[in-house]
Each structure stands twice: as C-alpha cells, then as structure tokens.
Amino acid sequence: MSLNCPKKFSENELSSMRRELSVLLEGMREDVDYETFPPVPPWFDAEKFNKGRRFFLDNSFSIMFSHFTFLLIGMTVQRFVRVLVLTGRSSTPDSAFKRYMKTAMFLEKWYRGEDFWDETSAAHATLVAVRRYHRLANELVSRKKPVEMNAKAPVEGDEYSAAAQETLDRILRDIRHLPLVDEEFSNRLLKKDASVWREFPIVSQFDLSLTLLGFTGGILLCPEYFGIPLQSDMDHEGLDGFVFFWRTVAYCLGVSDEYNICRDSFRAARVSAVAMTELYVRPLLKRCKIDSLYMADAIGLGHQKNLSRFFPSARVMLCFGGNCPGVNVDLVQVRKSFTWNEAFQYYYLVFVFKYVMRFKLTRWMLQKTFSLAGALYRSFSGR
C-alpha cells in the first residue's frame, strides 16, 4: 500500500471517529481556566502516574524524538502558526531554539520531577509557568482582530525565500491528490474551524487538545516507528502509564476531561489521536502555507546553529514524520531535492529507528548517551 493511502476504516470505525472529533471540536468555543491551579482529581492514581514516568525513563530518546518530530508536523496547523506568529517568540532561529529547549527542560522536570501539587517542586513551578504563558497568549490573541497573520522568513534574502517557496510547491505536489478517509466531513470541519476562529479568536480547549496531540501523537500512533518495542504486557502497561501521565499533565494545564484525548487507556487515546490525525491534520496538509515552512525552518535552523550543523533540517524531519504510520504522507518530491547532507540525515534516522533500535543493547546505549547529553547541556546552561 502506498504511504499516501490512508488506512481503510469500517463504517462503524468512521462513525466513531466523527463522533469523537465532533466532541473535541466543541472545545473551540470553550475557554481554559488559567487562573486557578486545579486540585488533585479524584481519578488520580500515583502508581499509574509513576508507571508513565518509568516508561519515559526507559524510552526517553524515542519519546523526546517523537515530541520533536510531531512539533514540526504541528507547524502545518494554522491555529498553531497564528498564535506563534502573534506571540513572536519563535520566529527566528535563535528565539525558536531558546523556546523549544526551554520546553524540553520543562518536559524533563515533569517526567523526572516531584509531585505536581507540591508548590515547592520544580515540576509544579514549570506547570504554573506554562499556564501563565498560555494565559498571556490567549489575552494577546483575543485582543487582535481576526485577520490573516503572516510569518516572517527566518533568514533574510531572496535566495532563501525562493528555496522555501520551491519546498512548499514540492509539498503541495506530493499531497495534491492525497486521499482522505472522509473528505466531505473534513472539509466541513475546516470551514467550521475557520468560522469559529473568526468568532472566538482564543487559545481554547481544542487548541490545548491539539497541543496534546503534538506531544503524544508519535507514541499513540506509532510507538514502534520510534523504536519502542511492544513485545510484552509490561510494554503495553507502560503505554497505559504514558497516557495517564499526559492525562494528568493536560488536567494541570487546564484541559477538561471531555476534551482530553489522553483519558482512559492507550487504546482509547489512540482512537482519539487517529480521529484527529485522519479527519483534521491530514486534510490541513493540503492547505499548507509558506508560514508553516518559515516557522518549521526557524526551529531546524536554530538547532543546527546552536547544537550541530548535522542536526536534521526541518525538511528532513517533515519527511521522516510524514512516513510515520498514522500520518502516511510520503513527500517524494521533497526528498528528491535533498542536499547530500539532508539525504544523509534522513537515511541515518531511518537506519537508527528501523534497525539499530531493534536491539536492547543499542537502545540502552542510545538512552544513556541521550541522558548524558541532557545532563551536560543542563550543566553548561545552568538549568
């Protein structure tokens, strides 16, 4: 089956996906309570929560890489791009690098930290900080008139702009005939999305649900693609713990349970992730704009400038993420235009996650190397 073909769903499965997404979309009109940090919920289970944390410690390299991959894919969602452009904190390589390295540090504090409800803990402090950032973004967005906002190119010059436009043209050629599981339903959703944004320009419950998909989508849709084995009951229990962990994070950030895609088990969360990806994200790819490439490039160029020039470019990450089962968008035309360096980056990623991560020893070595790199970065950055 071609990578550009969606998975075949039965009519019952499609009906379930439509219902799930329709409920989530109601969150577009729902505000988030940014003022009051919520109390411990009655459903909280410390044992499940810690299973999620242990799952991260056992698979930190794969999970963090999946976060980064789906962050880049998320740049194709105009709701994200509009807010990011307005806030202006990640539109240049340096500002994007600082923003997303700070995000990575926050994630690590949540995964490795203390009690979320202990006001003296770093985990609680960072959750409060994120709630404050979301509140400020919401206030900024709601004050602005609902006009089209354009991202600035992360690199000045006609040569860069021409190259970015060529990449966009290649992406659009690749996905022009992208088949969708229910194109009519998706088109209605996207019209509603645009209409609601004009009427309610807020950072809503639905926006936070989409953000949650960005952090969990790689693991919910295709854990094995990112090198996480599913060979035993312990692996599946770990995935349930991962979902519970993110249910708790989302709750602490103000997401109501009815709009939280990580409620219940891994299986239930995967249904929500598939519904959002198939009926909302994949259709949006056909409407990709130059703003999306500018924001994605800012992230890639920032990491190359501040970490290593061998760090995968945004184009490489979009191609790698596009081939993820569940996304299923093969950007052939973009790959054909790779530089030698980009071709090496892409096929190196494919080799690592398809072959190297199969073996327990090499997975363990990568985990240790990743943990050491993180410790060194924290040491030198003073974080």
C-alpha positions in Angstrom: 0.0 0.0 0.0 1.3 3.5 -0.9 2.3 5.6 2.0 0.0 8.3 0.7 -3.0 6.0 1.1 -5.0 6.3 4.4 -5.8 3.2 6.4 -9.0 1.5 5.5 -11.7 2.0 8.2 -15.0 0.3 8.5 -18.2 2.5 8.6 -18.5 1.8 12.3 -14.9 3.0 12.9 -15.5 6.1 10.8 -18.7 6.9 12.7 -16.9 6.6 16.0 -14.1 8.9 14.7 -16.6 11.5 13.5 -18.3 11.5 16.9 -15.0 11.7 18.8 -13.8 14.7 16.7 -17.1 16.4 16.8 -17.0 16.4 20.6 -13.4 17.7 20.6 -14.3 20.5 18.2 -16.9 21.8 20.6 -13.9 22.8 22.7 -13.1 25.6 20.1 -15.6 27.8 21.9 -14.5 26.8 25.4 -12.2 28.9 27.4 -9.5 27.5 29.6 -9.3 28.4 33.3 -5.8 29.9 33.5 -6.2 31.4 37.0 -6.6 28.6 39.4 -4.3 25.6 39.6 -6.6 22.6 39.8 -6.7 20.3 42.9 -5.8 16.6 42.8 -8.5 15.0 40.8 -10.5 12.0 42.2 -9.3 9.8 39.4 -5.5 10.4 40.1 -3.6 7.1 40.7 0.0 7.6 41.8 1.0 4.1 40.7 -0.2 4.6 37.1 1.4 8.0 37.1 4.8 6.7 38.1 4.4 3.9 35.5 4.2 6.6 32.9 7.4 8.2 34.3 9.2 4.9 34.3 8.1 4.3 30.7 9.7 7.7 29.8 13.0 6.8 31.6 13.1 3.5 29.7 12.4 5.2 26.4 13.5 8.8 26.8 15.4 9.0 23.5 12.4 7.7 21.4 9.8 9.8 23.3 11.7 13.1 23.1 12.5 12.5 19.4 8.8 11.8 18.7 7.9 15.0 20.5 10.3 16.9 18.2 9.0 15.2 15.1 5.4 15.9 15.8 6.2 19.5 16.8 7.4 20.0 13.2 4.3 18.3 11.8 2.2 20.6 14.0 3.6 23.6 12.2 1.2 22.7 9.3 -1.8 23.5 11.6 -2.7 27.1 11.0 -4.2 27.5 14.5 -0.8 26.9 15.9 1.0 29.1 13.5 -1.3 32.1 14.0 -0.7 32.1 17.8 3.1 31.5 17.3 3.3 34.4 14.8 1.4 36.7 17.2 3.5 35.9 20.2 6.7 36.4 18.1 8.8 34.2 20.4 9.8 31.5 18.0 10.0 33.2 14.5 13.8 33.4 14.3 16.4 30.6 14.6 17.7 31.8 18.0 14.3 32.5 19.6 12.9 29.2 18.3 15.9 27.3 19.8 15.6 29.0 23.1 11.8 28.5 23.3 11.9 24.8 22.5 15.0 24.0 24.5 13.1 25.6 27.4 10.1 23.4 26.6 12.4 20.3 26.6 13.7 21.3 30.1 10.1 21.7 31.3 9.3 18.3 29.9 12.2 16.7 31.7 11.1 18.3 35.0 7.6 16.8 34.5 8.9 13.4 33.6 11.6 13.2 36.3 10.3 15.7 38.8 8.4 15.7 42.0 4.8 15.9 43.0 2.8 18.2 40.6 0.8 19.5 43.5 3.8 20.3 45.8 4.1 24.1 45.4 7.9 23.9 46.3 8.7 21.5 43.5 10.2 22.3 40.1 7.5 20.3 38.3 4.7 22.5 39.9 6.6 25.7 39.2 7.0 24.9 35.5 3.4 23.8 35.1 2.4 27.2 36.6 4.8 28.9 34.2 3.2 27.2 31.2 -0.3 28.1 32.4 0.9 31.7 32.6 2.4 31.6 29.1 -0.9 30.2 27.7 -2.9 32.9 29.5 -0.7 35.7 28.0 -1.0 34.1 24.6 -4.8 33.9 25.0 -5.0 37.6 26.0 -2.9 38.6 23.1 -4.9 36.6 20.5 -8.3 37.7 21.9 -7.3 41.4 21.6 -6.2 41.1 18.0 -8.6 41.4 15.1 -9.2 38.1 13.3 -7.1 39.0 10.2 -4.6 36.8 8.4 -1.2 36.9 10.0 2.0 36.2 8.1 5.2 34.7 9.5 8.5 36.4 8.7 11.2 34.4 6.9 13.7 33.2 9.5 16.5 34.0 7.0 16.6 37.3 5.1 17.2 37.2 1.3 15.6 36.4 -1.9 17.5 33.1 -2.2 16.1 31.7 1.0 12.5 32.8 0.1 12.8 31.2 -3.3 14.0 28.0 -1.8 11.2 27.9 0.8 8.6 28.6 -1.9 10.1 25.7 -4.0 9.9 23.4 -1.0 6.2 24.4 -0.5 5.5 23.8 -4.1 7.0 20.3 -3.9 5.0 19.5 -0.7 1.8 20.6 -2.4 2.6 18.5 -5.5 3.1 15.5 -3.2 -0.2 15.9 -1.4 -2.3 17.4 -4.2 -4.1 14.0 -4.6 -3.7 12.9 -1.0 -6.7 10.6 -0.4 -8.7 11.3 2.8 -10.9 8.9 4.7 -13.9 11.2 4.6 -13.1 14.3 2.6 -16.6 15.8 2.7 -16.7 15.6 6.5 -13.2 17.0 6.8 -14.0 20.0 4.6 -17.0 20.8 6.7 -14.8 20.7 9.8 -12.2 23.0 8.3 -14.8 25.5 7.3 -16.2 25.4 10.8 -12.7 25.8 12.2 -12.1 29.0 10.2 -15.6 30.4 11.1 -15.2 29.7 14.8 -11.7 31.3 14.8 -13.1 34.5 13.4 -15.9 34.5 16.0 -13.8 33.2 19.0 -10.1 34.0 18.5 -9.0 32.4 21.7 -6.5 29.7 22.9 -9.3 27.2 23.5 -9.8 23.8 25.0 -9.5 22.4 21.4 -6.1 24.2 20.9 -4.7 22.6 24.0 -6.1 19.2 22.8 -4.2 19.7 19.6 -1.1 20.6 21.5 -1.5 17.4 23.5 -1.6 15.5 20.2 1.7 17.2 19.3 3.3 15.8 22.4 1.8 12.3 22.4 0.9 11.7 18.7 4.1 9.9 17.8 3.7 7.4 20.6 0.0 7.0 20.3 0.0 6.4 16.6 3.3 4.5 16.0 5.4 3.7 19.0 7.4 1.0 17.1 8.3 3.6 14.4 10.2 5.5 17.1 11.9 2.4 18.3 9.7 1.4 21.3 9.1 -2.3 21.3 5.7 -3.8 22.0 6.8 -7.3 22.9 5.2 -7.9 26.3 2.4 -6.9 28.7 4.9 -4.7 30.5 5.3 -2.6 27.3 1.6 -2.2 27.0 1.2 -1.3 30.7 3.9 1.3 30.1 1.9 2.8 27.3 -1.2 3.0 29.5 1.0 4.7 32.1 2.3 7.2 29.5 -1.3 8.1 28.5 -2.2 8.5 32.2 0.8 10.7 32.8 -0.2 13.0 29.9 -3.9 13.0 31.1 -2.5 14.4 34.4 -0.3 17.0 32.7 -3.2 18.2 30.5 -5.5 18.4 33.5 -2.9 20.5 35.4 -2.7 22.8 32.4 -6.5 23.4 32.4 -7.8 20.8 29.8 -11.2 19.5 30.8 -11.6 15.7 30.7 -14.2 15.8 27.9 -11.6 17.4 25.6 -8.6 15.4 26.9 -7.5 12.9 24.2 -5.5 11.1 26.9 -8.4 10.0 29.1 -8.7 6.3 29.9 -6.2 3.8 28.3 -3.7 3.8 25.5 -6.3 2.1 23.2 -8.9 4.8 23.9 -6.3 7.6 23.5 -5.2 6.1 20.2 -8.7 6.2 18.8 -8.8 10.0 19.6 -5.4 10.5 18.0 -6.3 8.6 14.9 -9.6 10.6 14.6 -7.8 14.0 14.9 -5.0 13.0 12.5 -7.2 11.4 9.8 -10.0 13.9 9.8 -8.3 17.1 10.8 -4.5 17.1 10.5 -4.1 15.2 7.2 -6.7 17.4 5.4 -4.9 20.5 6.7 -1.7 19.4 4.9 -3.4 20.2 1.6 -3.8 23.8 2.8 -0.2 24.2 3.9 1.2 27.7 3.6 4.6 29.3 3.4 4.1 30.5 7.1 4.3 26.9 8.2 7.7 26.4 6.4 9.0 29.6 7.9 8.2 28.5 11.4 9.4 25.0 10.9 12.7 26.2 9.3 13.2 28.6 12.3 13.2 25.5 14.6 15.5 23.5 12.4 18.0 26.3 11.7 18.0 27.2 15.4 19.0 23.7 16.4 21.6 23.5 13.6 23.1 26.8 14.6 23.2 26.2 18.4 23.8 22.4 18.6 25.2 21.0 15.4 25.1 21.6 11.7 24.4 17.9 11.3 21.1 18.3 13.3 18.2 17.2 10.9 16.7 20.1 8.9 13.0 20.9 9.0 12.6 19.3 5.6 14.2 16.1 6.8 12.0 16.0 9.9 8.8 16.6 7.9 9.7 13.7 5.5 10.6 11.4 8.4 7.4 12.3 10.3 5.3 12.1 7.2 6.3 8.4 6.8 5.1 7.7 10.3 2.3 5.1 10.2 -0.8 7.1 11.0 0.4 10.2 9.2 1.2 8.4 5.9 2.3 11.3 3.7 5.3 10.3 1.6 7.0 13.6 0.5 8.7 12.1 -2.5 9.3 15.4 -4.3 10.9 17.0 -1.2 13.2 14.0 -0.8 14.3 14.3 -4.4 15.5 17.9 -3.7 17.6 16.9 -0.6 21.2 18.1 -0.4 23.8 15.4 0.3 23.8 16.4 3.9 20.0 16.2 4.2 20.0 12.8 2.4 22.5 11.5 4.9 20.4 12.9 7.8 17.2 11.3 6.6 18.6 7.8 5.8 20.6 7.9 9.1 17.3 8.4 11.0 15.6 5.7 9.1 18.5 3.3 9.8 18.6 4.1 13.5 14.9 3.7 14.2 14.3 0.8 11.8 17.3 -1.3 12.6 19.5 0.0 15.5 16.6 0.4 17.9 15.5 -3.2 17.4 18.2 -4.4 19.8 18.0 -4.0 23.5 21.7 -3.2 24.0 21.8 -0.4 21.3 18.6 1.1 22.7 20.2 1.1 26.1 23.3 2.8 24.7 21.3 5.5 22.9 19.3 6.1 26.1 22.5 6.6 28.2 24.1 8.8 25.5 20.9 10.9 25.3 20.7 11.2 29.1 24.4 12.2 29.3 23.9 14.9 26.6 21.0 16.3 28.5 22.9 16.4 31.8 25.9 18.2 30.1 23.5 20.7 28.5 21.9 21.4 31.9 25.3 21.7 33.5 26.7 24.2 31.0 23.4 26.2 30.6 22.9 26.4 34.4 19.4 25.0 34.2 
